Amino acid sequence: MQLVINTYGTYVHIKDELFEVRVKKDGKEEKHHFASQKVTSILLSKGAAISTDAIILALKNNIDIVVFEYDGTPAGRFWHSRPGSTSRIRKTQLEASMDGRAVFWIKKWLGEKTANQTAFLKKLKKNRSAKAGFIEEQIDKIEELHRKIVSAGAEKIDTIEASLRGYEGTAGRIYFQTLSSLLDKRYQFKGRSFRPAEDPFNAFLNYAYGILYSRVEKALIVAGIDPYLGFMHRDDYNTKSMVFDFIEPYRTIADEVVFKLFSGKKVGDKHCDKITHGYSLNTEGKNLLVQNFFKFFDEEKIRYKNRNQTRGNALLLAAHEFANQLIKKQ
């Protein structure tokens, strides 16, 4: 169970060894109780509060606590300090960042990202016969860029980083232009925009990516990977570069959740607030997105490694597989 606290003034503390969540609603205080054994993570939006007793109980039960900005960007987390085999894995991770292993993994992740983008567009094409020809043309363009990514050769990532970024960036622009064209005209957008989002679609997408960032970071930490030591997104001060590397194949998860909400006409004016130079999700919009994101991520099953897995479990398995291959553990 994910505890998502995004209502301003909410307080989380301990009552009889249970997490007690106090929410102010219509001038009254509501209390909700949750057993620690049933909670896997606690997501706190800015404006909420949590007691040290609640933090300690979470740490003792291996419960991840993530603190978010209002737009969904993770600001920090509480995590236990048991290192396991982390030191060995991270030493190897550093070595790999400076040789051909970094090239292998970046090509793999960007290749999977572009493949997932075309797979999603192919899925959308099935029920859009009027635009099938246009979608197919866009798919062809992305597939050509995919081939350039996976065929790029170099001993170090520095020598092909610019080319890979160019191919991936071009594929992304084509991909989002296509998604925009398939939406109702009132929700079409010019391209990706960040803080602030220039339109409701990007406001939803930015918040969804924020949730996804936190899940990717958690998977990497659990596997023993240093979230700051990236292969391509590197050397930026105080930046979780490996999170930005590893997240690439999984971005389409957020894309699909958000697109389904808009194409299914579940999003309305009540879900976003107009702010200076853009849009921001309000509490109602966040609740809508969070409910649908976690259902898609933690409940629905996909086929992964010849087994039915949730997307969340598949992410954890992939992170462990990455760590094991770094240290050549079979």
C-alpha positions as CSV (number, residue, x, y, z in Angstrom):
1,M,0.0,0.0,0.0
2,Q,1.2,3.5,-0.9
3,L,0.3,6.3,1.5
4,V,0.0,9.4,-0.6
5,I,-0.3,12.6,1.5
6,N,-1.0,15.6,-0.7
7,T,-3.5,17.7,1.3
8,Y,-2.1,20.8,2.9
9,G,-2.0,20.6,6.7
10,T,-2.2,16.8,6.9
11,Y,-0.2,15.3,9.8
12,V,1.2,11.7,10.1
13,H,2.2,10.3,13.5
14,I,2.0,7.1,15.5
15,K,-1.1,6.0,17.5
16,D,-1.0,2.5,19.2
17,E,1.8,1.4,16.8
18,L,-0.3,2.4,13.8
19,F,0.3,5.3,11.4
20,E,-2.4,7.8,12.1
21,V,-3.1,10.3,9.4
22,R,-5.0,13.5,10.5
23,V,-6.6,15.3,7.6
24,K,-8.5,18.6,7.9
25,K,-11.6,18.7,5.8
26,D,-14.4,21.2,5.8
27,G,-13.3,22.6,9.2
28,K,-13.2,19.1,10.8
29,E,-10.4,16.7,11.4
30,E,-10.6,13.2,10.1
31,K,-8.3,10.4,11.4
32,H,-7.3,7.3,9.4
33,H,-5.1,4.4,10.7
34,F,-2.8,2.1,8.8
35,A,-0.8,-0.9,10.0
36,S,3.0,-0.6,9.2
37,Q,2.9,-4.2,7.8
38,K,0.6,-3.0,5.0
39,V,2.5,0.1,4.0
40,T,5.3,0.0,1.5
41,S,6.0,3.7,1.1
42,I,4.8,7.1,2.3
43,L,4.7,10.0,-0.2
44,L,4.4,13.4,1.4
45,S,3.6,16.5,-0.6
46,K,5.0,19.9,0.5
47,G,2.7,21.4,3.2
48,A,2.2,18.1,5.1
49,A,4.0,17.0,8.3
50,I,5.3,13.8,9.8
51,S,6.5,13.0,13.3
52,T,9.9,11.5,14.1
53,D,8.1,8.6,15.7
54,A,6.5,7.9,12.4
55,I,9.8,8.2,10.6
56,I,11.4,5.7,12.9
57,L,8.6,3.2,12.6
58,A,8.9,3.5,8.8
59,L,12.6,2.9,8.9
60,K,12.3,-0.1,11.2
61,N,9.8,-1.6,8.7
62,N,11.8,-0.8,5.6
63,I,9.1,1.7,4.5
64,D,10.4,4.4,2.1
65,I,9.4,8.0,2.8
66,V,9.6,10.4,-0.1
67,V,9.0,14.2,0.2
68,F,7.6,16.0,-2.9
69,E,7.4,19.6,-4.1
70,Y,3.9,20.8,-5.1
71,D,4.6,19.8,-8.8
72,G,5.5,16.2,-7.9
73,T,9.3,16.7,-8.1
74,P,10.9,14.5,-5.3
75,A,12.8,16.8,-2.9
76,G,14.3,14.1,-0.6
77,R,13.7,10.7,1.1
78,F,14.2,8.9,4.4
79,W,15.8,5.4,3.9
80,H,17.4,2.9,6.2
81,S,21.2,2.8,6.5
82,R,21.9,-0.9,6.0
83,P,24.5,-1.0,3.2
84,G,24.5,-4.8,2.3
85,S,26.8,-5.2,-0.8
86,T,26.4,-1.6,-1.8
87,S,30.2,-0.8,-1.5
88,R,31.2,-3.5,-4.0
89,I,28.4,-2.6,-6.5
90,R,29.2,1.1,-6.4
91,K,32.9,0.6,-6.9
92,T,32.1,-1.4,-10.0
93,Q,29.5,1.2,-11.1
94,L,32.2,3.9,-11.0
95,E,34.6,1.8,-13.1
96,A,31.8,1.0,-15.6
97,S,31.0,4.7,-16.0
98,M,34.5,5.1,-17.6
99,D,34.6,2.3,-20.1
100,G,32.5,0.4,-22.7
101,R,30.0,-0.9,-20.1
102,A,28.5,2.6,-19.9
103,V,28.1,2.6,-23.7
104,F,26.4,-0.8,-23.5
105,W,23.9,0.2,-20.9
106,I,23.0,3.7,-22.3
107,K,22.4,2.2,-25.7
108,K,20.2,-0.5,-24.1
109,W,18.1,1.9,-22.0
110,L,17.6,4.4,-24.9
111,G,16.9,1.6,-27.3
112,E,14.3,0.3,-24.9
113,K,12.8,3.8,-24.5
114,T,12.4,4.3,-28.2
115,A,11.1,0.8,-28.7
116,N,8.5,1.4,-25.9
117,Q,7.5,4.7,-27.6
118,T,6.8,3.0,-30.9
119,A,5.0,0.1,-29.1
120,F,2.7,2.6,-27.5
121,L,2.0,4.5,-30.7
122,K,1.2,1.1,-32.4
123,K,-1.3,0.4,-29.7
124,L,-2.9,3.8,-30.2
125,K,-3.0,3.3,-34.0
126,K,-5.2,0.2,-33.7
127,N,-8.3,2.2,-32.7
128,R,-7.6,5.3,-34.8
129,S,-8.0,4.3,-38.4
130,A,-8.5,7.9,-39.6
131,K,-5.0,8.7,-38.5
132,A,-3.3,5.3,-38.9
133,G,-1.3,6.5,-41.9
134,F,0.1,9.5,-40.1
135,I,0.9,7.5,-37.0
136,E,2.7,4.9,-39.0
137,E,4.9,7.6,-40.6
138,Q,5.8,8.9,-37.2
139,I,6.6,5.3,-36.0
140,D,8.9,4.8,-39.0
141,K,10.8,8.0,-38.1
142,I,11.3,6.9,-34.5
143,E,12.3,3.4,-35.5
144,E,15.0,4.8,-37.8
145,L,16.4,6.8,-34.8
146,H,16.1,3.6,-32.7
147,R,18.4,1.8,-35.2
148,K,20.9,4.6,-35.0
149,I,21.0,4.4,-31.2
150,V,21.5,0.7,-31.0
151,S,24.1,0.6,-33.8
152,A,26.2,3.4,-32.4
153,G,29.7,2.2,-31.5
154,A,32.4,3.6,-29.1
155,E,34.6,2.6,-26.3
156,K,33.6,5.5,-24.1
157,I,30.2,7.2,-23.7
158,D,31.8,10.6,-24.0
159,T,32.6,10.1,-27.7
160,I,29.0,9.3,-28.7
161,E,27.0,11.1,-25.9
162,A,26.1,14.1,-28.1
163,S,24.9,11.8,-31.0
164,L,22.8,9.7,-28.6
165,R,21.2,12.7,-27.0
166,G,20.4,14.1,-30.5
167,Y,18.8,10.8,-31.7
168,E,16.8,10.4,-28.4
169,G,15.8,14.1,-28.3
170,T,14.5,14.0,-31.9
171,A,12.6,10.8,-31.3
172,G,11.0,12.4,-28.2
173,R,9.9,15.4,-30.2
174,I,8.3,13.2,-32.9
175,Y,6.7,11.0,-30.2
176,F,5.1,13.9,-28.2
177,Q,4.0,15.7,-31.4
178,T,2.1,12.5,-32.3
179,L,0.5,12.1,-28.9
180,S,-0.6,15.7,-28.9
181,S,-2.2,15.3,-32.4
182,L,-4.3,12.5,-31.0
183,L,-5.8,14.5,-28.2
184,D,-8.9,16.7,-28.2
185,K,-7.9,20.1,-29.6
186,R,-8.3,21.9,-26.2
187,Y,-5.7,19.7,-24.7
188,Q,-3.1,19.6,-27.5
189,F,0.3,20.9,-26.6
190,K,3.4,22.3,-28.4
191,G,5.9,20.0,-26.8
192,R,7.4,19.1,-23.4
193,S,7.5,21.9,-20.8
194,F,8.6,21.6,-17.2
195,R,8.5,24.1,-14.3
196,P,6.0,25.5,-14.8
197,A,4.1,23.4,-17.3
198,E,2.7,25.4,-20.1
199,D,-0.5,23.3,-20.4
200,P,-2.6,20.8,-18.4
201,F,-1.1,17.7,-20.2
202,N,2.4,18.6,-19.2
203,A,1.3,19.5,-15.7
204,F,0.0,15.9,-15.3
205,L,3.0,14.4,-17.1
206,N,5.5,16.3,-14.9
207,Y,3.8,15.1,-11.7
208,A,3.6,11.5,-13.1
209,Y,7.4,11.6,-13.9
210,G,8.0,12.9,-10.3
211,I,6.3,9.8,-8.9
212,L,8.2,7.6,-11.3
213,Y,11.5,9.2,-10.4
214,S,10.9,8.3,-6.7
215,R,10.1,4.7,-7.6
216,V,13.2,4.4,-9.9
217,E,15.4,5.8,-7.2
218,K,14.0,3.4,-4.6
219,A,14.6,0.4,-6.9
220,L,18.2,1.5,-7.5
221,I,18.9,2.0,-3.7
222,V,17.4,-1.4,-2.9
223,A,19.6,-3.0,-5.5
224,G,22.7,-1.2,-4.2
225,I,23.2,1.2,-7.1
226,D,24.3,4.8,-6.4
227,P,21.5,7.0,-7.8
228,Y,24.0,9.9,-8.2
229,L,26.6,8.1,-10.3
230,G,25.3,8.2,-13.9
231,F,26.7,7.0,-17.2
232,M,25.3,9.6,-19.6
233,H,23.7,12.1,-17.3
234,R,26.9,12.7,-15.5
235,D,29.0,15.2,-13.4
236,D,26.1,17.6,-12.6
237,Y,26.3,18.9,-9.1
238,N,23.8,17.4,-6.7
239,T,22.0,15.6,-9.5
240,K,20.7,12.0,-9.3
241,S,22.2,11.2,-12.7
242,M,21.7,7.4,-12.6
243,V,18.0,7.9,-11.9
244,F,17.8,10.0,-15.1
245,D,19.7,7.2,-17.0
246,F,17.8,4.3,-15.6
247,I,14.3,5.9,-15.9
248,E,14.5,6.2,-19.7
249,P,12.8,2.9,-20.6
250,Y,10.0,3.4,-18.0
251,R,8.9,6.9,-19.0
252,T,6.2,5.5,-21.3
253,I,4.5,4.2,-18.2
254,A,3.8,7.8,-17.1
255,D,3.0,8.8,-20.7
256,E,0.4,6.0,-21.0
257,V,-1.3,6.8,-17.7
258,V,-1.6,10.5,-18.5
259,F,-2.6,10.0,-22.1
260,K,-5.4,7.6,-21.1
261,L,-6.8,10.2,-18.6
262,F,-6.9,12.9,-21.3
263,S,-8.1,10.7,-24.2
264,G,-10.7,9.1,-21.9
265,K,-12.0,12.6,-21.0
266,K,-11.4,12.1,-17.3
267,V,-9.5,15.4,-17.0
268,G,-11.3,18.7,-16.7
269,D,-10.7,22.3,-15.7
270,K,-11.3,21.4,-12.0
271,H,-8.0,19.3,-12.0
272,C,-5.5,22.1,-12.7
273,D,-5.0,25.7,-11.5
274,K,-3.8,28.5,-13.7
275,I,-0.6,29.9,-12.3
276,T,1.9,32.5,-13.5
277,H,3.2,31.4,-16.9
278,G,1.6,28.0,-16.8
279,Y,-0.5,25.3,-15.0
280,S,-0.2,23.3,-11.8
281,L,-2.1,20.2,-10.6
282,N,-4.4,20.9,-7.6
283,T,-5.4,18.4,-5.0
284,E,-8.2,16.9,-7.1
285,G,-5.9,16.6,-10.1
286,K,-3.2,14.9,-8.0
287,N,-5.7,12.4,-6.5
288,L,-6.9,11.5,-10.0
289,L,-3.4,10.9,-11.3
290,V,-2.1,9.1,-8.2
291,Q,-5.0,6.6,-8.1
292,N,-4.6,5.8,-11.8
293,F,-0.8,5.7,-11.7
294,F,-0.6,3.2,-8.9
295,K,-3.3,1.0,-10.3
296,F,-1.4,0.9,-13.6
297,F,2.0,0.5,-11.9
298,D,1.3,-1.7,-8.9
299,E,-1.8,-3.7,-9.8
300,E,-1.9,-4.4,-13.5
301,K,0.2,-7.3,-14.7
302,I,2.6,-7.5,-17.7
303,R,4.8,-10.2,-19.0
304,Y,8.4,-9.9,-17.8
305,K,11.1,-12.6,-18.0
306,N,8.4,-15.2,-18.8
307,R,6.4,-14.4,-15.7
308,N,3.4,-12.2,-14.9
309,Q,4.6,-9.2,-12.9
310,T,3.4,-5.8,-12.0
311,R,5.3,-3.0,-13.6
312,G,6.6,-2.1,-10.1
313,N,8.0,-5.5,-9.6
314,A,9.5,-5.6,-13.1
315,L,11.3,-2.3,-12.3
316,L,12.8,-3.8,-9.1
317,L,13.9,-7.0,-10.9
318,A,15.5,-4.9,-13.6
319,A,17.5,-2.8,-11.0
320,H,18.7,-6.0,-9.4
321,E,19.6,-7.5,-12.7
322,F,21.6,-4.3,-13.5
323,A,23.5,-4.6,-10.2
324,N,24.2,-8.3,-10.6
325,Q,25.5,-7.8,-14.1
326,L,27.8,-5.1,-12.9
327,I,29.5,-7.4,-10.4
328,K,29.0,-10.4,-12.7
329,K,26.8,-12.3,-10.2
330,Q,24.8,-15.0,-11.8
